[in-house]
Amino acid sequence: MSPHETLVAETREWLERARADLDACDALIAAGLAAEALFHAQQCAEKAMKAFLTWHQVSFKKTHDLDELKQMCLPLAEEAAAHLGGIERLSQYAWRFRYPGAPYSPERTEAEEARHAAGRLLDAVTTRLESQFGD
């Protein structure tokens, strides 16, 4: 496998995992599990940005901080930058409802809004990257 093919494969794996998180988010919303859906919305956005950074060969540390990842993506994002606006607000869902003692129980609408933001970002990143893979 050539270096380009390896890079395409690694980037696509990030995108596939992001898509699986988005699918999980949809299923959890349908099942009435808003808190769990929010976690997967955050994970989708995180993995979409990591796919983008992987493609551009920008190293990143293990983090769930979407603002940190967003700041790394912005200089490279061009037209996709619009989909990064406000995405950092999903960072809290990596941990907020994962353990006992959550500050509140989220409503379905909160999960749907997070899903929409993550889905828009994933679609924009996927469209942009797929056009650059050249295969």
PyRosetta script that sets phi, psi and omega in degrees:
from pyrosetta import init, pose_from_sequence

init()
pose = pose_from_sequence("MSPHETLVAETREWLERARADLDACDALIAAGLAAEALFHAQQCAEKAMKAFLTWHQVSFKKTHDLDELKQMCLPLAEEAAAHLGGIERLSQYAWRFRYPGAPYSPERTEAEEARHAAGRLLDAVTTRLESQFGD")
pose.set_psi(1, 132.7)
pose.set_omega(1, 179.7)
pose.set_phi(2, -73.1)
pose.set_psi(2, 162.3)
pose.set_omega(2, 176.8)
pose.set_phi(3, -57.1)
pose.set_psi(3, -38.1)
pose.set_omega(3, 178.4)
pose.set_phi(4, -64.1)
pose.set_psi(4, -44.9)
pose.set_omega(4, 179.5)
pose.set_phi(5, -63.3)
pose.set_psi(5, -37.3)
pose.set_omega(5, 177.7)
pose.set_phi(6, -64.7)
pose.set_psi(6, -43.6)
pose.set_omega(6, 179.2)
pose.set_phi(7, -64.1)
pose.set_psi(7, -43.5)
pose.set_omega(7, 177.5)
pose.set_phi(8, -60.7)
pose.set_psi(8, -45.4)
pose.set_omega(8, -178.7)
pose.set_phi(9, -63.0)
pose.set_psi(9, -43.7)
pose.set_omega(9, 179.8)
pose.set_phi(10, -65.5)
pose.set_psi(10, -42.0)
pose.set_omega(10, 178.6)
pose.set_phi(11, -63.6)
pose.set_psi(11, -44.4)
pose.set_omega(11, 178.9)
pose.set_phi(12, -63.2)
pose.set_psi(12, -34.0)
pose.set_omega(12, 177.9)
pose.set_phi(13, -63.9)
pose.set_psi(13, -41.8)
pose.set_omega(13, 175.3)
pose.set_phi(14, -59.8)
pose.set_psi(14, -45.1)
pose.set_omega(14, -179.3)
pose.set_phi(15, -63.5)
pose.set_psi(15, -40.2)
pose.set_omega(15, 178.6)
pose.set_phi(16, -64.0)
pose.set_psi(16, -41.0)
pose.set_omega(16, 178.5)
pose.set_phi(17, -67.7)
pose.set_psi(17, -37.9)
pose.set_omega(17, 176.3)
pose.set_phi(18, -63.2)
pose.set_psi(18, -42.5)
pose.set_omega(18, 179.4)
pose.set_phi(19, -63.9)
pose.set_psi(19, -39.0)
pose.set_omega(19, 178.3)
pose.set_phi(20, -64.1)
pose.set_psi(20, -38.7)
pose.set_omega(20, 176.5)
pose.set_phi(21, -65.4)
pose.set_psi(21, -38.2)
pose.set_omega(21, 177.9)
pose.set_phi(22, -65.5)
pose.set_psi(22, -41.5)
pose.set_omega(22, 176.8)
pose.set_phi(23, -62.3)
pose.set_psi(23, -41.1)
pose.set_omega(23, 177.3)
pose.set_phi(24, -63.1)
pose.set_psi(24, -40.7)
pose.set_omega(24, 177.9)
pose.set_phi(25, -59.1)
pose.set_psi(25, -47.0)
pose.set_omega(25, 178.5)
pose.set_phi(26, -58.9)
pose.set_psi(26, -46.5)
pose.set_omega(26, -178.6)
pose.set_phi(27, -63.8)
pose.set_psi(27, -39.4)
pose.set_omega(27, -179.0)
pose.set_phi(28, -71.2)
pose.set_psi(28, -36.1)
pose.set_omega(28, 174.4)
pose.set_phi(29, -62.3)
pose.set_psi(29, -47.1)
pose.set_omega(29, 179.7)
pose.set_phi(30, -60.1)
pose.set_psi(30, -32.1)
pose.set_omega(30, -179.7)
pose.set_phi(31, -84.5)
pose.set_psi(31, -1.0)
pose.set_omega(31, 179.5)
pose.set_phi(32, 79.6)
pose.set_psi(32, 23.0)
pose.set_omega(32, -178.4)
pose.set_phi(33, -109.3)
pose.set_psi(33, 73.5)
pose.set_omega(33, -173.9)
pose.set_phi(34, -62.3)
pose.set_psi(34, -43.3)
pose.set_omega(34, -178.1)
pose.set_phi(35, -61.2)
pose.set_psi(35, -43.6)
pose.set_omega(35, 179.9)
pose.set_phi(36, -68.4)
pose.set_psi(36, -36.6)
pose.set_omega(36, 177.7)
pose.set_phi(37, -63.2)
pose.set_psi(37, -39.2)
pose.set_omega(37, 179.6)
pose.set_phi(38, -60.9)
pose.set_psi(38, -39.9)
pose.set_omega(38, 177.5)
pose.set_phi(39, -58.3)
pose.set_psi(39, -45.6)
pose.set_omega(39, -177.3)
pose.set_phi(40, -72.2)
pose.set_psi(40, -27.6)
pose.set_omega(40, 173.2)
pose.set_phi(41, -64.3)
pose.set_psi(41, -44.5)
pose.set_omega(41, 177.6)
pose.set_phi(42, -61.1)
pose.set_psi(42, -45.0)
pose.set_omega(42, -179.0)
pose.set_phi(43, -62.9)
pose.set_psi(43, -38.8)
pose.set_omega(43, 177.2)
pose.set_phi(44, -60.1)
pose.set_psi(44, -49.3)
pose.set_omega(44, -179.6)
pose.set_phi(45, -62.4)
pose.set_psi(45, -43.3)
pose.set_omega(45, 179.5)
pose.set_phi(46, -59.1)
pose.set_psi(46, -47.9)
pose.set_omega(46, -176.7)
pose.set_phi(47, -71.6)
pose.set_psi(47, -31.1)
pose.set_omega(47, 175.5)
pose.set_phi(48, -63.4)
pose.set_psi(48, -44.5)
pose.set_omega(48, 178.5)
pose.set_phi(49, -67.2)
pose.set_psi(49, -36.5)
pose.set_omega(49, 178.3)
pose.set_phi(50, -68.4)
pose.set_psi(50, -32.2)
pose.set_omega(50, 173.3)
pose.set_phi(51, -63.1)
pose.set_psi(51, -45.5)
pose.set_omega(51, -179.6)
pose.set_phi(52, -60.4)
pose.set_psi(52, -46.5)
pose.set_omega(52, 179.2)
pose.set_phi(53, -66.7)
pose.set_psi(53, -38.7)
pose.set_omega(53, 177.9)
pose.set_phi(54, -59.3)
pose.set_psi(54, -47.6)
pose.set_omega(54, -179.5)
pose.set_phi(55, -58.9)
pose.set_psi(55, -38.5)
pose.set_omega(55, -179.3)
pose.set_phi(56, -87.3)
pose.set_psi(56, 7.0)
pose.set_omega(56, 176.4)
pose.set_phi(57, 55.6)
pose.set_psi(57, 43.7)
pose.set_omega(57, 175.8)
pose.set_phi(58, -104.3)
pose.set_psi(58, 120.2)
pose.set_omega(58, 179.7)
pose.set_phi(59, -70.7)
pose.set_psi(59, 144.5)
pose.set_omega(59, 176.8)
pose.set_phi(60, -140.4)
pose.set_psi(60, 152.3)
pose.set_omega(60, 178.8)
pose.set_phi(61, -89.0)
pose.set_psi(61, 167.4)
pose.set_omega(61, 174.9)
pose.set_phi(62, -68.3)
pose.set_psi(62, 115.1)
pose.set_omega(62, -178.8)
pose.set_phi(63, -154.8)
pose.set_psi(63, 152.9)
pose.set_omega(63, 172.0)
pose.set_phi(64, -108.5)
pose.set_psi(64, 5.0)
pose.set_omega(64, -176.8)
pose.set_phi(65, -79.9)
pose.set_psi(65, 103.1)
pose.set_omega(65, -176.8)
pose.set_phi(66, -69.3)
pose.set_psi(66, -27.2)
pose.set_omega(66, 176.9)
pose.set_phi(67, -67.1)
pose.set_psi(67, -40.7)
pose.set_omega(67, 177.4)
pose.set_phi(68, -61.2)
pose.set_psi(68, -45.6)
pose.set_omega(68, 179.1)
pose.set_phi(69, -66.4)
pose.set_psi(69, -40.2)
pose.set_omega(69, 178.7)
pose.set_phi(70, -58.9)
pose.set_psi(70, -45.2)
pose.set_omega(70, -179.4)
pose.set_phi(71, -61.4)
pose.set_psi(71, -32.5)
pose.set_omega(71, 177.9)
pose.set_phi(72, -74.1)
pose.set_psi(72, -32.3)
pose.set_omega(72, -178.0)
pose.set_phi(73, -79.6)
pose.set_psi(73, -34.8)
pose.set_omega(73, -171.7)
pose.set_phi(74, -51.6)
pose.set_psi(74, -44.5)
pose.set_omega(74, -179.1)
pose.set_phi(75, -63.6)
pose.set_psi(75, -18.8)
pose.set_omega(75, -177.0)
pose.set_phi(76, -104.8)
pose.set_psi(76, -9.2)
pose.set_omega(76, -164.2)
pose.set_phi(77, -78.1)
pose.set_psi(77, -30.6)
pose.set_omega(77, -176.4)
pose.set_phi(78, 49.7)
pose.set_psi(78, -120.3)
pose.set_omega(78, -176.3)
pose.set_phi(79, -67.9)
pose.set_psi(79, -21.0)
pose.set_omega(79, 178.8)
pose.set_phi(80, -75.5)
pose.set_psi(80, -11.2)
pose.set_omega(80, -178.0)
pose.set_phi(81, -59.3)
pose.set_psi(81, -31.2)
pose.set_omega(81, 179.9)
pose.set_phi(82, -60.0)
pose.set_psi(82, -31.0)
pose.set_omega(82, -178.5)
pose.set_phi(83, -81.5)
pose.set_psi(83, -8.4)
pose.set_omega(83, 177.0)
pose.set_phi(84, -87.9)
pose.set_psi(84, -15.0)
pose.set_omega(84, -178.4)
pose.set_phi(85, -58.6)
pose.set_psi(85, 119.9)
pose.set_omega(85, 177.5)
pose.set_phi(86, 78.1)
pose.set_psi(86, -2.0)
pose.set_omega(86, -175.7)
pose.set_phi(87, -63.0)
pose.set_psi(87, -25.7)
pose.set_omega(87, -178.6)
pose.set_phi(88, -61.8)
pose.set_psi(88, -21.4)
pose.set_omega(88, 179.2)
pose.set_phi(89, -64.2)
pose.set_psi(89, -19.7)
pose.set_omega(89, 178.3)
pose.set_phi(90, -76.4)
pose.set_psi(90, -12.9)
pose.set_omega(90, -178.9)
pose.set_phi(91, -52.8)
pose.set_psi(91, -40.8)
pose.set_omega(91, -176.7)
pose.set_phi(92, -59.7)
pose.set_psi(92, -23.5)
pose.set_omega(92, -176.5)
pose.set_phi(93, -77.8)
pose.set_psi(93, -7.7)
pose.set_omega(93, 174.8)
pose.set_phi(94, -68.4)
pose.set_psi(94, -23.0)
pose.set_omega(94, -175.6)
pose.set_phi(95, -137.6)
pose.set_psi(95, -25.9)
pose.set_omega(95, -169.0)
pose.set_phi(96, -53.5)
pose.set_psi(96, -42.1)
pose.set_omega(96, -174.8)
pose.set_phi(97, -112.7)
pose.set_psi(97, 13.4)
pose.set_omega(97, -175.4)
pose.set_phi(98, -82.4)
pose.set_psi(98, -17.3)
pose.set_omega(98, -173.9)
pose.set_phi(99, -132.9)
pose.set_psi(99, 162.0)
pose.set_omega(99, 177.0)
pose.set_phi(100, -58.7)
pose.set_psi(100, 152.4)
pose.set_omega(100, 177.5)
pose.set_phi(101, 91.9)
pose.set_psi(101, 19.3)
pose.set_omega(101, 178.8)
pose.set_phi(102, -59.4)
pose.set_psi(102, 147.6)
pose.set_omega(102, -175.5)
pose.set_phi(103, -67.5)
pose.set_psi(103, -22.6)
pose.set_omega(103, 179.1)
pose.set_phi(104, -166.8)
pose.set_psi(104, 169.9)
pose.set_omega(104, 175.0)
pose.set_phi(105, -100.6)
pose.set_psi(105, 119.0)
pose.set_omega(105, -176.8)
pose.set_phi(106, -68.5)
pose.set_psi(106, 151.2)
pose.set_omega(106, 176.9)
pose.set_phi(107, -91.1)
pose.set_psi(107, 161.9)
pose.set_omega(107, 178.4)
pose.set_phi(108, -55.4)
pose.set_psi(108, -40.1)
pose.set_omega(108, -177.6)
pose.set_phi(109, -62.0)
pose.set_psi(109, -35.9)
pose.set_omega(109, 177.7)
pose.set_phi(110, -64.2)
pose.set_psi(110, -42.3)
pose.set_omega(110, 178.8)
pose.set_phi(111, -66.5)
pose.set_psi(111, -39.8)
pose.set_omega(111, 179.4)
pose.set_phi(112, -65.3)
pose.set_psi(112, -39.3)
pose.set_omega(112, 178.2)
pose.set_phi(113, -65.5)
pose.set_psi(113, -42.3)
pose.set_omega(113, 178.6)
pose.set_phi(114, -65.4)
pose.set_psi(114, -41.0)
pose.set_omega(114, 178.9)
pose.set_phi(115, -61.8)
pose.set_psi(115, -42.3)
pose.set_omega(115, -179.9)
pose.set_phi(116, -62.2)
pose.set_psi(116, -45.8)
pose.set_omega(116, 179.7)
pose.set_phi(117, -62.9)
pose.set_psi(117, -46.1)
pose.set_omega(117, 180.0)
pose.set_phi(118, -65.2)
pose.set_psi(118, -40.7)
pose.set_omega(118, 179.8)
pose.set_phi(119, -65.1)
pose.set_psi(119, -41.2)
pose.set_omega(119, 177.3)
pose.set_phi(120, -61.7)
pose.set_psi(120, -43.2)
pose.set_omega(120, 179.2)
pose.set_phi(121, -63.6)
pose.set_psi(121, -48.1)
pose.set_omega(121, 179.9)
pose.set_phi(122, -60.1)
pose.set_psi(122, -43.5)
pose.set_omega(122, 179.6)
pose.set_phi(123, -62.3)
pose.set_psi(123, -42.3)
pose.set_omega(123, -180.0)
pose.set_phi(124, -65.1)
pose.set_psi(124, -44.7)
pose.set_omega(124, 179.8)
pose.set_phi(125, -64.9)
pose.set_psi(125, -45.5)
pose.set_omega(125, -179.4)
pose.set_phi(126, -60.4)
pose.set_psi(126, -47.2)
pose.set_omega(126, 179.9)
pose.set_phi(127, -59.3)
pose.set_psi(127, -46.0)
pose.set_omega(127, -178.5)
pose.set_phi(128, -64.5)
pose.set_psi(128, -46.0)
pose.set_omega(128, -175.8)
pose.set_phi(129, -71.9)
pose.set_psi(129, -43.3)
pose.set_omega(129, -179.2)
pose.set_phi(130, -58.2)
pose.set_psi(130, -32.5)
pose.set_omega(130, 178.9)
pose.set_phi(131, -72.0)
pose.set_psi(131, -16.8)
pose.set_omega(131, -177.5)
pose.set_phi(132, -100.7)
pose.set_psi(132, -11.6)
pose.set_omega(132, -175.4)
pose.set_phi(133, -67.5)
pose.set_psi(133, -33.2)
pose.set_omega(133, 174.9)
pose.set_phi(134, 68.2)
pose.set_psi(134, 33.8)
pose.set_omega(134, 176.2)
pose.set_phi(135, -122.5)
pose.dump_pdb("model.pdb")
